[in-house]
Amino acid sequence: MQMKTPYGIPEGFTPRPAIWAAVPDKQWNDWRWQLSHRVSTYEELSQFIHLTPEESMGLQASGRFRVEITPYFASLIDPDDPACPIRQQVVPHVRELQGFDAMMRDSLAEESHSPVPGLVHRYPDRVLMLITTQCASYCRYCTRSRIVGDPHATFSRQQHDAQIDYIRRTPQVRDVLLSGGDPLTLPQKVLEDLLRRLREIPHVEIIRIGSRVPVFLPQRITDELVNMLRQFHPLWVNIHVNHSKEVTPELARACAKMADAGIPLGNQSVLLAGVNDHPDTIKKLCHDLVKIRVRPYYLYQCDLVAGSGQFRTTIAAGLEIMEALRGHTSGYAIPTYAVDLPGGGGKVPVQPNYLISQSAERVVFRNFEGYISTYVEPTDYHRPTRNRWTGAPTEEPGQKGIASLLDGEEMVIKPDVWAGTHMRGRNSMPENEAINASASSEPSSSPVPQEGQFNGIPGVEVAPDGDEPVWAAIN
């Protein structure tokens, strides 16, 4: 492949299917044309894909998740192979309509961690802002299919205001992630206004954007857009590539524009059965990403949401992939394999066990080859005390977790129902337990809204779902 610049940005364009061969290059490379000519129906897709009966049924089924595919991304589809990794991600299959054990509407419990609609405050120092429900194309395994994809609904200016107001009055928030939907589908002026307002908040240190637009619609990454984004450094962008087939000359050039503007780039993949669940597939993807200056960031286990059943793998499959990466490629080319815990527990990293055993003096490790070695611990080490060179502590009310045990703040972590459960029929707990329970209890810092808290706010309808309120409509 011919290279255009000394640092290796590929020239050329992805070949187009015959139905778009006559489209002038100027139109094809216009992101607005791409958005306005997305394909979505059985009739449109059957013009250039030999659809299987199962795909035809999926496309024509009622109640299926939204289908929209940009012509550019559709041009990456192998028209004759149902196993094509691009095709499986965006063309519906009748299997996605089948439920499975443990399937949930909101598997990450984002709504129960939302102090205001569209803002998720799960971790102590960072928040997730959902600022749109629209995407350039729609993934069949979408984690937020409960709210994403409605062409007549998105987050309003009023809801953006409420999100930013919450961040402004919550000084522990230092990191804001913009997602959705896809933030880069918003009108540029709207996105710029949101970024500017966030940058005006003194305690917001980092702004991140999670986007699949560079992958679905690389034409959107214009000089004008990049020049706007670079005003708001430190700004990070995480893209979403699942297979090397998505790493095209167009994506490489889009990433180069952002990287040259000083925007660090990461990639978040989802482990998908039949798409990228072979160790060699992920290794090639990681290598192709670092060649275009994108650092592999996360490899996610598939979430327990509707439509994802056909894509789910075992955790063992993910661990096998990680075993094939560590030691076999550069450390910066290895993503963190993570499970986003059902119920809102957050991301938990998972990796093969390299620590075999441990005593007071020695730790035994093995490497990727099975080589086993001992690290001898120092005998005169003491845990440091805080001094003027130590970083300032951060406020993490009620969320310090295991760290509170290690630093001596707490002796135990107990579920709320622990004391009552272990009374075993007694009328009251022993006095010393009652004192300890009282001393260790803290006012709840949970952002879960109370019943009726948002009644009367335009655009928000609160509906019961078990014991917790949920946002039934966001418009």
C-alpha positions in Angstrom: 0.0 0.0 0.0 1.4 3.4 -0.9 2.0 5.8 1.9 1.2 9.5 1.7 3.3 10.8 4.5 6.6 9.8 6.3 4.7 8.5 9.3 2.6 6.1 7.3 -1.0 7.3 6.7 -2.4 5.1 3.9 -3.8 6.5 0.7 -6.7 5.2 -1.2 -10.3 4.4 -0.4 -12.4 1.4 0.5 -14.0 -0.1 -2.7 -17.7 0.6 -3.0 -20.5 -1.8 -3.9 -21.9 -1.4 -7.5 -25.0 0.4 -6.2 -22.8 3.4 -5.1 -20.2 3.2 -7.9 -21.7 6.2 -9.7 -21.9 8.5 -6.6 -19.4 11.4 -7.2 -16.5 11.3 -4.8 -17.4 14.7 -3.4 -20.8 13.4 -2.3 -19.4 10.1 -1.0 -16.8 11.8 1.1 -19.4 14.2 2.5 -20.5 13.0 6.0 -23.9 14.7 5.5 -24.5 12.7 2.4 -23.5 9.5 4.2 -25.9 10.1 7.1 -28.8 11.0 4.7 -28.3 7.8 2.6 -28.0 5.3 5.4 -29.5 1.9 4.6 -32.0 0.2 6.9 -34.6 -1.9 5.2 -34.7 -5.4 3.7 -35.2 -4.0 0.3 -32.2 -1.7 0.5 -29.8 -4.3 2.0 -30.9 -7.0 -0.4 -29.6 -4.9 -3.3 -26.0 -5.5 -2.4 -26.0 -8.4 0.2 -27.2 -11.9 -0.3 -29.2 -12.1 2.8 -29.8 -15.4 4.6 -33.4 -16.3 5.6 -32.4 -15.6 9.3 -31.2 -12.1 8.3 -34.3 -11.5 6.2 -36.5 -12.4 9.2 -34.5 -10.2 11.5 -34.8 -7.2 9.2 -38.5 -7.6 8.8 -39.4 -8.5 12.4 -41.5 -6.1 14.4 -40.0 -4.7 17.6 -36.4 -5.1 16.5 -33.7 -2.6 17.5 -33.2 0.2 15.0 -31.2 -0.6 11.8 -29.2 2.2 10.2 -25.9 1.6 8.3 -23.8 4.3 6.6 -23.0 3.5 3.0 -19.3 3.7 3.9 -19.6 1.1 6.6 -21.9 -1.0 4.5 -19.2 -1.1 1.8 -17.0 -3.1 4.3 -19.6 -6.0 4.4 -18.8 -9.2 2.5 -22.0 -9.7 0.5 -21.6 -13.4 0.2 -20.4 -14.5 3.7 -22.9 -14.4 6.7 -19.8 -14.8 9.0 -18.4 -11.5 7.9 -17.4 -9.7 11.1 -18.8 -6.3 9.8 -22.1 -7.9 8.7 -22.7 -9.6 12.0 -22.3 -6.3 13.9 -24.9 -4.2 12.0 -27.3 -6.6 10.1 -30.0 -7.9 12.3 -30.5 -11.7 12.8 -33.6 -13.4 14.0 -31.6 -14.8 16.9 -31.3 -11.3 18.5 -35.0 -11.4 19.3 -34.6 -14.4 21.5 -34.2 -13.8 25.2 -31.7 -15.6 27.4 -31.1 -16.3 31.1 -30.0 -13.2 33.1 -31.0 -10.8 30.3 -31.8 -7.3 31.7 -33.2 -4.1 30.4 -30.5 -2.0 32.1 -27.8 -4.5 32.9 -25.4 -1.9 34.2 -28.0 -0.2 36.4 -27.2 3.2 34.9 -30.6 4.6 35.7 -30.3 3.8 39.4 -27.0 5.7 39.4 -28.5 8.8 37.7 -28.9 11.8 39.9 -30.4 13.7 36.9 -31.6 12.1 33.7 -28.8 11.1 31.4 -26.0 11.6 33.9 -24.5 8.4 35.5 -22.4 8.9 38.7 -21.2 5.4 39.4 -17.5 6.0 40.4 -16.4 8.6 43.0 -14.5 11.0 40.8 -16.0 10.7 37.3 -19.4 10.8 35.6 -20.9 9.7 32.3 -22.9 12.2 30.4 -25.4 10.7 27.9 -25.9 13.7 25.6 -27.7 12.1 22.6 -29.6 9.0 21.8 -28.5 9.0 18.1 -25.7 7.1 16.4 -24.2 7.1 12.9 -25.0 3.3 12.7 -26.4 0.9 15.3 -24.6 -2.1 16.8 -26.8 -5.1 17.3 -25.4 -5.7 20.8 -26.0 -2.1 22.0 -25.7 -1.7 25.8 -28.2 1.2 25.8 -30.7 -0.1 23.3 -33.4 0.7 25.9 -32.9 4.4 25.1 -30.7 4.6 22.0 -32.1 4.7 18.5 -35.5 6.4 18.8 -35.4 8.8 15.9 -37.9 11.1 17.6 -36.2 11.3 21.0 -33.0 12.7 22.4 -31.7 14.6 25.3 -32.8 18.2 25.4 -31.0 21.4 26.2 -32.8 21.4 29.6 -31.5 18.0 30.4 -27.9 19.1 29.3 -28.3 22.1 31.7 -29.3 19.8 34.6 -26.3 17.5 33.9 -23.8 20.3 33.8 -25.4 21.9 36.9 -24.9 18.6 38.8 -21.3 18.5 37.8 -20.7 22.1 38.7 -22.0 21.5 42.3 -20.2 18.2 42.8 -16.5 19.1 43.3 -15.4 15.5 43.6 -16.0 15.1 39.8 -12.7 15.6 38.0 -13.4 13.4 34.8 -16.4 13.7 32.5 -17.1 11.1 29.8 -19.4 12.2 27.0 -21.3 9.4 25.4 -24.8 8.5 24.3 -25.7 7.6 21.5 -22.7 9.2 19.9 -21.6 12.7 20.8 -20.0 13.3 17.4 -23.4 13.0 15.7 -24.5 16.2 17.5 -24.5 19.5 15.6 -21.0 20.9 16.1 -22.2 24.1 17.8 -24.2 22.0 20.3 -21.1 19.9 21.1 -18.8 22.9 21.3 -21.2 24.6 23.7 -21.2 21.6 26.0 -17.4 21.3 25.9 -17.0 25.0 26.7 -19.4 24.9 29.6 -17.6 21.8 31.1 -14.2 23.5 30.6 -15.5 26.5 32.6 -15.9 24.2 35.7 -12.7 24.5 37.7 -12.7 21.0 39.1 -13.2 19.2 35.8 -9.7 18.2 34.8 -10.3 15.7 32.0 -13.0 15.5 29.3 -13.4 12.3 27.3 -15.5 11.5 24.3 -16.6 7.9 23.4 -17.5 7.7 19.8 -17.9 5.2 17.0 -18.2 7.9 14.4 -14.6 7.6 13.2 -15.4 4.0 12.5 -18.9 4.3 11.0 -18.4 7.7 9.5 -14.8 8.8 9.2 -15.8 11.5 6.8 -17.2 13.4 9.8 -13.7 13.9 11.2 -13.1 17.1 9.3 -10.4 19.7 9.9 -13.1 22.1 11.2 -14.3 19.5 13.8 -10.8 18.7 14.9 -9.9 22.3 15.3 -12.9 22.8 17.5 -12.1 19.8 19.7 -8.5 20.8 20.2 -9.6 24.0 22.0 -10.6 21.9 25.0 -7.5 20.0 26.0 -6.9 17.9 27.9 -9.4 16.0 25.7 -9.3 12.3 25.1 -11.2 10.2 22.5 -12.0 6.5 22.7 -13.2 4.9 19.5 -14.8 1.5 19.1 -13.2 -1.0 16.7 -14.0 -4.7 17.1 -12.2 -6.3 14.1 -9.2 -5.4 11.8 -11.6 -5.2 8.8 -12.7 -1.9 10.3 -9.2 -0.5 10.2 -9.4 1.1 6.7 -7.4 4.0 5.1 -10.3 6.2 5.9 -10.2 5.4 9.6 -6.4 5.8 9.6 -6.7 9.3 8.2 -9.4 10.3 10.6 -7.3 9.0 13.6 -4.3 10.8 12.2 -6.1 14.1 12.2 -7.1 13.7 15.9 -3.7 12.4 17.0 -1.9 15.3 15.2 -4.1 17.7 17.0 -2.8 16.3 20.3 -5.9 14.2 21.1 -4.9 10.8 22.7 -6.8 8.0 21.2 -7.9 4.7 22.8 -10.0 1.8 21.6 -12.8 -0.1 23.4 -13.7 -3.4 21.9 -16.5 -5.8 22.9 -15.7 -9.5 22.8 -18.3 -10.9 20.4 -18.8 -14.6 19.6 -18.1 -15.3 15.9 -16.7 -11.8 15.3 -13.5 -11.4 17.3 -13.4 -14.2 19.9 -10.2 -15.9 18.6 -6.8 -14.9 20.1 -5.2 -14.3 16.7 -8.1 -12.0 15.7 -7.7 -9.7 18.8 -3.9 -9.7 18.5 -4.1 -8.6 14.8 -6.6 -5.9 15.8 -4.4 -4.6 18.6 -1.4 -4.5 16.2 -3.4 -2.7 13.5 -4.7 -0.2 16.1 -1.2 0.8 17.4 0.0 1.3 13.8 -2.6 4.1 13.5 -1.7 5.5 16.9 -4.7 4.1 18.8 -4.0 2.4 22.1 -6.0 -0.7 22.9 -7.8 0.3 26.1 -10.6 -2.1 27.0 -11.8 -5.5 25.8 -15.3 -5.8 27.3 -17.2 -8.9 28.1 -20.6 -8.6 26.4 -23.3 -7.1 28.6 -26.5 -8.9 29.5 -28.8 -6.8 27.4 -31.5 -7.7 24.8 -30.0 -8.5 21.4 -26.7 -9.6 22.8 -27.4 -13.3 23.4 -25.9 -14.5 20.2 -22.7 -12.6 20.8 -22.0 -13.8 24.4 -18.8 -15.8 25.1 -17.6 -17.4 28.2 -15.2 -15.6 30.5 -12.8 -18.5 29.8 -12.7 -17.4 26.1 -11.6 -13.9 27.2 -8.9 -15.3 29.5 -7.6 -17.5 26.7 -7.3 -14.3 24.5 -5.4 -12.4 27.3 -3.1 -15.4 27.8 -2.2 -15.2 24.1 -1.4 -11.5 24.3 0.7 -11.0 27.5 4.3 -11.7 26.6 3.5 -12.2 22.9 3.1 -8.6 22.0 4.0 -5.1 23.4 2.5 -4.2 26.7 0.9 -1.0 25.2 -0.8 -3.2 22.6 -2.7 -5.2 25.3 -6.1 -4.0 26.4 -7.6 -4.5 29.8 -10.1 -7.4 29.7 -13.1 -6.2 31.8 -16.5 -7.3 32.9 -18.9 -4.4 33.6 -20.7 -6.1 36.5 -24.4 -6.6 36.2 -26.4 -4.5 38.6 -24.1 -1.5 38.5 -20.9 -2.9 40.2 -18.7 -1.2 37.6 -15.8 -2.5 35.6 -13.7 -5.3 37.0 -10.4 -6.2 35.3 -9.9 -9.9 34.6 -6.6 -11.5 33.7 -4.8 -14.9 34.0 -3.2 -15.5 37.4 0.5 -14.8 37.2 1.0 -14.8 41.0 1.2 -18.5 42.1 1.9 -18.3 45.8 3.0 -15.9 48.6 4.6 -16.0 52.0 5.8 -13.2 54.3 9.2 -13.2 52.6 8.7 -14.3 49.1 6.3 -14.1 46.2 6.2 -16.8 43.5 5.3 -15.8 39.9 5.0 -17.5 36.6 5.4 -15.8 33.2 3.6 -16.4 29.9 6.0 -19.3 29.1 5.4 -21.1 32.3 8.8 -19.9 33.7 8.5 -19.8 37.5 10.5 -17.4 39.6 10.6 -16.0 43.2 10.7 -12.3 44.2 12.2 -11.8 47.6 10.4 -9.2 49.7 12.4 -6.6 51.7 12.5 -7.1 55.4 12.7 -3.5 56.5 9.9 -2.0 54.6 7.3 0.1 56.4 4.1 1.5 55.0 4.6 5.3 54.4 2.8 7.9 56.4 1.4 11.0 54.9 3.7 14.0 54.5 3.9 17.2 52.5 4.9 15.3 49.4 1.9 13.0 49.5 -1.0 13.7 47.2 -4.1 15.2 48.7 -6.8 12.7 49.6 -9.9 12.7 47.5 -13.4 12.6 48.8 -15.1 9.3 48.1 -18.1 9.2 50.5 -19.3 5.7 51.0 -17.2 4.3 48.1 -13.7 3.8 49.3 -14.2 0.1 49.5 -11.3 -2.3 50.0 -8.8 0.6 50.2 -10.5 1.6 53.5 -9.6 -1.8 55.0 -6.0 -1.5 53.8 -5.4 2.0 55.3 -7.1 1.1 58.6 -10.1 3.3 58.3 -12.4 0.2 58.6 -12.1 -3.3 60.0 -15.0 -4.8 57.9 -17.3 -4.1 55.0 -20.8 -5.4 55.6 -24.0 -5.5 53.6 -26.7 -3.2 55.0 -28.8 -6.2 56.0 -25.9 -8.0 57.8 -26.8 -7.0 61.4 -30.5 -7.8 61.0 -29.8 -11.1 59.4 -27.5 -12.3 62.1 -29.7 -11.4 65.0 -31.2 -14.9 64.5 -34.5 -14.1 66.2 -33.1 -11.9 68.9 -34.9 -8.7 69.6 -31.8 -6.6 69.6 -28.1 -6.9 68.7 -25.5 -6.9 71.4 -24.5 -3.5 72.7 -21.0 -3.5 71.2 -22.3 -4.5 67.8 -24.9 -1.7 67.9 -22.1 0.8 68.8 -19.9 -0.5 66.0 -22.7 -0.4 63.5 -23.7 3.1 64.5 -20.1 4.3 64.3 -19.4 2.9 60.9 -22.7 4.0 59.3 -22.6 7.0 57.0 -25.3 9.1 55.4 -26.0 7.5 52.0 -24.3 9.2 49.1 -26.2 7.2 46.6 -27.4 9.4 43.7 -30.6 7.3 43.3 -33.5 9.7 43.0 -36.4 9.4 45.4 -39.9 8.6 44.3 -41.5 11.7 42.9 -38.3 13.7 42.8 -38.5 14.4 39.1 -42.3 14.5 38.8 -43.2 17.7 36.9 -39.9 18.1 35.1 -40.7 18.5 31.4 -39.4 15.6 29.2 -39.0 13.1 32.1 -41.6 10.4 32.9 -40.9 8.4 36.0 -42.3 4.9 36.0 -41.9 2.1 38.6 -39.6 -0.8 37.9 -39.4 -3.1 40.9 -38.3 -1.1 43.9 -36.5 1.7 42.0 -37.8 4.5 39.8 -36.6 4.6 36.2 -36.7 7.1 33.4 -39.3 5.7 31.1 -39.0 8.4 28.5 -36.3 10.9 27.6 -37.4 13.4 25.1 
